[in-house]
Amino acid sequence: MAVVAFATAVLIASPAAGRIPRVRTVVLEPELGAALPAVGFVTGTAGQDYHPDAVPYADTLEPAFLGGLHLAWLFPVGDEDGRCLLGPETGFEYLVWNPDVPLHDPYTNDDKNLEGGRARILAGGRLAGLWNWGWLLARLGLGPEVAAGWDEEGSPGEDVGGFLQVGFGLGVDLVDWFVVSLLADVVMTFHTHKTYGGALYFGYRSLEFNLAVGFSFLL
């Protein structure tokens, strides 16, 4: 909380750039980067909650490609020059990776390689402090996350959980309507206990760090 409070104070105290005098600013921001799991663990026990041959989904988490699209609608806060922008934000993010984990099929006794993916829909807010060279930003979001795994023949299962995301960014103005930002997020995910066909076990919590480059179009 102390870190969030300090970051908020810095953003609000940032000097006015005077480069974005609009009453409101719509930010369309594609981003590309990587998700780096810090810790993942399964809640429950193998004997009670899932098939002994099942693969715990959390055990397959590893660095993954991250792609996303965010949309924010920001309003000036503080004075007429708009030294600080605040507003709601929504977005979609997708992670995909190939952990090459042997997936045991209890029906055919064949081993298959597992691939994984997660999709997130985010709702939250963004706070941006403007400087003469760009902006500093903080964002907070939460929403549902769909975790899925599949092999060569199709998807053995998926589960819907939730996530909470806290992020910060540093952006540089290339022109008045385009900003390139370095983004860093801390993400916590929560999933329920489910087994699909004895192949995958969902039911875990994870902590990860997302690092990405955002391409912000100011509309």
N, C-alpha and C positions, 0 to 999 in steps of 0.2 A: 504494500500500500504506500509506503514511503517513496518507492521508486516512481509509482504512478503519480503521486502528488507532486513530486519534484518535476517530472516531465511535463505535467500540466501547467505548472507555474512558469517553466521556461517557454512553453509555447505561447501562453497568454502574454508574456512580457516581451516577445519578439518584436522588433521594430517593423513599422509598416513599409512594405515594398512599393506600394502605389502602382503595381503592375497589373493587379486584378481588381479594378474598381467596380466590377459588376455587383448588383444587388445580391445575386446568387450565382453560384458556379456549379455546373454539372461536370463531374469528373468521370470519364469513361476510361478504365484502366485495365488493359490486359497485363498479365504477369506470367513470367516463366522462371522456374527455379527448381529447387530440390527440397524434399522433406527428409529430415534426419531424426529417426526415432532415438530418444534418450533412454527410455525404459518401457518395457511392455510385459505384462504378466497376466496369467489366466486366473480368474476367480472360480473357485470350485475345485473338485477333484476328479481324476480320470475315472475312478470306479463308480462314481455316482452321477456325474453330469454329462459325460459323453463317452462314446464308444472307445475301447482301449486302442483301436487302430486309427482313431481320428487324429488329424493334425490340428493342434491348437493354432488358431489364426494368428494370435499374438506372436507365436514363435517364428512366423514367416516375415514379420515386419523388418524392413531394412531400408537403407536410403532409396528414395523413389523420385521419379520425375514429377514435378508439380506444374500444372497449368491452370490458369484461372482468369476470370473476368469479373471485375468489380465496378459498381456504379454508385457514386455518392452525389448527394445534392446538398451543397454547402452554403451557409449564410454568414455574412460578416458579423463578427462579435467584437465589441470593444469601442470602435469609433467608425466614422464614415469611410475612412480609408481602407477598412477591412484588414487590419493587421492580423486578425485571427479569423479562421473560418471553422464553422461547426455545423454538423448536420448528419442526417441518417445515411447509412450505407448498406448495400446488399451485394451479394456476389455468389459466384459458383466456382468451385475448385475441384480439380480431379487429380488423383495420384495413381500412378501405375508403375509396376515393377515386375521383374521376373526372378523370384528368389531361387528357382530351380530346386525346389524342395520335393523329394519323392512323396507322392500322394498314393497311399495304399488303398486299393479298391477291395473292400471285404467280399464283394460278390464275384469278382473274377480273379482275385489274387494277383492282379497286375499292378505294377508300380508306374505311376504317371507323374509328370512334372507339373507342379502347381504354379500358376501365376496369380497375382493379386492386384486389386484396384479398390480405391475408395473415392466416393463422390460426396461433396459437401455443398449445402445451400446455406448461406450466411445472411444474417440480419443483425445490424448493430449500428454503430456510429463512428464518425471520424472527426478528429480535431487537428487542424493544420495551422501552424504559425508561419507567417510569411516574412521572408527576408528579401534583400535586394538581389540575391542570387538564386533563390528557390524557396523551399519550405522544409520545415520539420513537422512530422505528423505522428499522431498516435491513433490507434483504432482498436475497437473492441467489438467482438461479434460472437454469435452462437447460433446453433441450428442443428438440423438432422444430418447424420452421416451414414451413407450406405457402404458397408464393407462387403466385398465380393471376392470369390476365388473361383478359378476355372482351370480346366486342363485342356488337352488337345481335342476332346470330344464335346466340350461345352462347359457350362457353369454348374458346379456341384452345389452351390448355395450362396446365399447372401443374408445379411442381417442389417437392420436399421437401428442405429444408436444415436448418440448426440455428441456434440463437441463444444468447447469453449476456447476462444482464440483471443489473445492479447498481442498487439503488434505495434511496432514503431518503424519509422521510415525517414530517409533523408533524400530530398529531391532537388535537382538542379534544372533551372529553366533553360531550355535551348532556344525557344521562342516564347512569345506571350501565351500561346495556346498549347504548348507541349512541354511536359516535364518528364525527365527520366529519374526514377527513384530506386534506391536500394531499400528493400523491405525485409524486416526480420519479425517473425511471429513465434510465439510460444503457444502450442496447441495441446489441449487435454481432451481425450476421447473416452467415451463410455459406451459399452455394448452389453447386451443381455446374454443369458446363457441359452444357446441353441446349438443343436447338432443337425446336420443335414446328411442323410444317407450314410451315416457312419464315416463320412469323409472329412468334414471340417467341423471344428468346434468354435463357435463364437461365444464370447463372454469374457471380456477383458477391459482393462483400462490402459491407456498409453499416454506417454508424454513425449512430445517431439518438438523440434525446432525447424521452422520453415525459413529458407533463405531464397529471395527472388529479386528479379529486376522488374519494376513496373513501368509501363509506358502510359503516362497520363495525358489524356486529351481533355482540355478545358473547353467546354461547350457553352 
